[in-house]
Amino acid sequence: MPTIRIDYDDKKLEDSEILLLSNSIQKIVSSITGIEDTFVYANSPRIKVRVAPIEIFVQISATKVPDGESLFNDIKNQLSKWKKNNNFNHPINLTLMPMDWKFETDIK
């Protein structure tokens, strides 16, 4: 399941803008990967020093990424298209992070 983390500067963006971006990047990544369980966490750090307006980190199991370059470009192109269609003019930095992780849900 891909996890998307968005760090943003709340002095430059409204909550409504980040909510719109969060919903959109979730749909983009889910559609491209074919993985419905794609989650987004968006936060503005309390302390910020020389930060970009928006940083998006897409974490996904390395086993789900046969071609990281292709996946990265697909996400980037869809995000760019979305920005143009929605007149979203804030700069966005994108990072794809294939992860070698193990996880278990609902531990009792």
Summary of the structure (lengths in Angstrom):
residues: 108
radius of gyration: 14.3
end to end distance: 20.6
largest distance: 45.8
contacts: 271
relative contact order: 0.23
helix: 37%
strand: 24%
